[in-house]
Amino acid sequence: MTDAGSRDERVALALDLLAHLERDELSLAEVVDRIETVTTDPTATREILDEAEKRGIIEREDGRIRTRRGGTFVRFESQVVTREGDFSCRRCGAGLSTGHFIRFDSGELGPFGSSCIRKVTGRE
């Protein structure tokens, strides 16, 4: 899996993703799993976590991350689009004939399979 876009674009996309998580609390590993759908660069991951905390998107304590989303979540009806094609899931790497993409103000993230899209957004 390769990182897409400039560093600033990746940071903005990851911050959007963290701001839209549907779970109130996750382990650091679970949050890093989500960030890795945008970038696998450890330096960028630390930058994203620091910026998310600075902006009040998350709170970190004892290896746990609490989200402070204030009612923001991914609206599957309007923010998730599907496309037919030959894709690989950004989360698990599985081959897909239908890719699910999340549209944020900062850009589009995907493709994901039907179960990984729910995992990435915190629905599962």
Summary of the structure (lengths in Angstrom):
residues: 124
radius of gyration: 13.5
end to end distance: 22.8
largest distance: 42.0
contacts: 356
relative contact order: 0.19
helix: 37%
strand: 29%
